């Protein structure tokens, strides 16, 4: 039975090129573009967003992960490619170890003690992977396909990335085992500026851009992608998190303007109860 997206509480600040993480009951988003680079952080409690502590460095096209009590963000653009990492403790951001390779339009996941980031753009497409141990980044195995504006999730020992832009819009999925990337099942719809979350055995991606803004959701079972319920509002350059059974997405661009829209991924209700597939 196909799961569906339901409307959640609107963001306080409309923005795109933001980062985020979490699930439908506990999420976070940070940074982005709202006319310029943003330092805004918002925390989600399952129904509404509230203001969190501002980033130390306002930026957009960054990556991140975690939830409202334990999060991380890295990279992005603040006038130039950024190597800045910040860690969140539920109320404020503090400086973490700098990335080895400054870049924007990268993907990532994890939290302040165990994180990963991959891909992105420096002066060209990047295949760089870096792993975070809570204080510093170290080099991981390179992606098989250098690309930017991809999505991803997981941590330093179990991660996934999907989509993005290589020499054209990409449907490529790669799975990480803690040291190297291997090919996963291709997306059904090649796209970039998408959002996603999960790990190599259970993942989700949503939205993005093909030749127009997309509402497509796909679910990953460890080997192949299948169609999920469409977003209520098609968007690209959004943020998200979760997995195929419990996910969230927020913000982005709907083709005409920055978005405040939040959507939660839930099961269809049958006989008065929610059935998760």
N, C-alpha and C positions, 0 to 999 in steps of 0.2 A: 504494500500500500504506500503510495507516494506521500511523503511529508509535505507540509506547506509552510510558507512564510506568513507570519502574522505581524501586524504593526506593533512596534514597541514605542517607548517614549522618545520624543524628538530630542536631538542634541540641543544644547544651549547655544552653540556657535556653529553655524553652517560652514563647512570647509571640505576641501578635497586634498588629495595627496597626503592624507593623514596616515597614522599607524594605529594599531590596536591589538587587542587580544581578549581572551576569555570566552564566555559562553552566554546563553540567554539569561542566566540568573546573576552573573558576576562578571563584569567586563570593564575594560578601560580603553580610552583612546587619547591620543596625544599628538600635538603638532599639527601640521597641515598648512594649507594655503587658504587665506580668507581675504585676499587682496594683497597680502604679503605673508612672509613666514610667520607662523603662529606658535606661541608658547603654551597655548591652552591645553589643559588636561581635564578630562571628564571621566567620572566613575559611574557605573551602572549597577543598580541593585535588583534588576529584574523587571522594573516598571518605569523608572525615571533616572535621568542623569543629574548628577550634582557636580559642582566644581571641585577639582582636586588641585594640588599644588602645581604651579606653573613650571614648565621646563626651564632649565638654566639657559639653554640656547634655543631661541625660536628657529624653527626650520620646517621644511616640507620634503616630500619624497623620501622620507625616512622609513625604517623598519622597526618592528617591536613585537612584544609578546607579553604574556602574563595576565594578571587580573587586577582588580582594584586594590589589593593589598600587597602585591608583589609583582613588579613589572620591570621591563627593560626597554630601552630604545637605543638605536644606533644609526650612525650615518645620516644621510640626507643632504639637503642643500640649504646653506645659510648665507648665500652670496657666492659661495664656492662649494666644492665637494667637501663634506664634513667627515671627520674621523671620530667625532664626539660620541661617547656612550654615556647614558644616564640610567641610574637605578632608582626605582620607586619603592617606598616602604609603606605606602598606604596614605601618606599625607604630604610627603615632599620628595623631590628628586635630589640625588647627589651624584657627583662625578664618578664614573667608572673608568676602567682602562680604555685608552684610545684604540680604535681599529688600526690594524696594520695598513690597510688600504682605504683611504678616504673615497667615498662613492655615494651616489644617490640612485634612486629607483631600484634599490635592492629589496630583498625579502629576508624574513627571519622569523624566529620564534624562541620560546623558552621564557625564562624569568631572570631575576637578578643574580642567581647563583649558577645557572646552567642554561646557556643560550647558544644559538647558532645564527649566522647570517650567510647569505649566498647571492652571487650574481650582482647585478647593478650596472652602473655606468660611471666611468672615470672620464677619459677622453674617447673611449670606445667601450664596446660591450665587455663585461667582466665575467670570468669564470671562477673568481676567487671565492673560497669558503673560509670562514673563520669561526672558531669555537671559543666560547667564553666559560671560564671556570669560577666566576664570581669576583675576579679582580683583574684579569688580563685576557687578551685574545691571543690565540695561537692559530697557525695555519692548519686547515683541514684539506681534504682531498678536493681537487678542482672539479667543477661541474664538467660534464661531457659537452654541454652546449653553452657557450657564453651568451648571456642575454640579460635584458633589463626589463623593468616593469612587469616582473613575474610575481607570483604569490608563493607562500611557503608556510611551514609550520614545523613543530617538533622541538628537539633540543640537540645537544652535541653528540648524542649517541643514537638517535633515531629521528630522522627528519625526512621531509618531502618538499619538493618544489614543483611547480607546474605553470605552463603557459609562459607568457612574456613575449618579448620581441628579440629575435636573433638577426637574421637577414631578412626575415619576414615574420608575420604573426605566427607564434609557435603553439603547437599542441603537445610539446614534449613534457613528459613527467620524469623526474629522477628521484630515486630513493637513496637515503644515506644511512650507513650502518655504523657510523662513528669514525670511519677512516676513509671511505671511498663512496662515490656515487655509482649507481647502476640504473639502467633504463627500466622505467615502469610503463604501465599501459598509457597510451596516448589519450589526451582529452578528446571528447567527441566534437567539441567546438574550439578551434584555435582562437586564442584571444590574449590580449595584454591589458595592463591597468586593471587587473582583476584582484580579488581578495580571496583568502583561503585560510585553512588551519588544519590541524591534525598531525598525523605522523605517517610512516610508511605503510601501516596496516589499516588505517582508518582516517580518511581525510575528506575535506569538502572544499569546493571553490565556487564562487558566485560572482555575478556581474562581470564587468570588464568592457572591452571594446574590440569589435571585429571590424566591420566597416561602418558600424554605428554602435551606440550604447546598448549593452546586452543585459537581459534579465535571466540568463541561463544559469542554472545551478547544476553541478555534477558532484556525485558521491563516489568515493574510492574505497575499495574493499581489500586493498593490498596487491591487486593485480590488474584490475580494470575499472574504468569509470562507467557509471550509469547515470541516466537523467534523474535529477531531483525536481522538486517543485520550483516553478519560476518565481523570481522576486516580484513583489508587488510593484516596485518602482525600479525600472532599469537604470543602472548607474555604472559609471566607470570611476577609476581613481578613488575607490572606497576602501575602507578597512574592515577587517572581520576576524573571527576566531572560532574555535570549537572543532567539532568533527561531524560525521555524517548523521549523528543522532541528536546533537545539541549544539546549535551554532547561533552566531549573531553577526550582523553587519551594520555598518553605520557610516553616515556621511557620503562623500563622493560628489560626482557631478552628473546631473540627469540629462545632459545634452544642451541645457540652456542656462543653468545656474548651479551654484554650490547647493548642496543638499543637507538638511537636518534629519533626514529620514533614518530611523533605526528599524530593522526587521529581525525577528526571532524565528528560528527554524524549529517547527514543532510537528507532531504527528496529526493526521486527521483524527477527529473525535468520532468514535463509534459507540453508540449505546451509552453516551454520557461519560465515557472515559477515554483518555488519550492512549492510543496504541503506538508505541515507538517501534519503528521497523529497523 
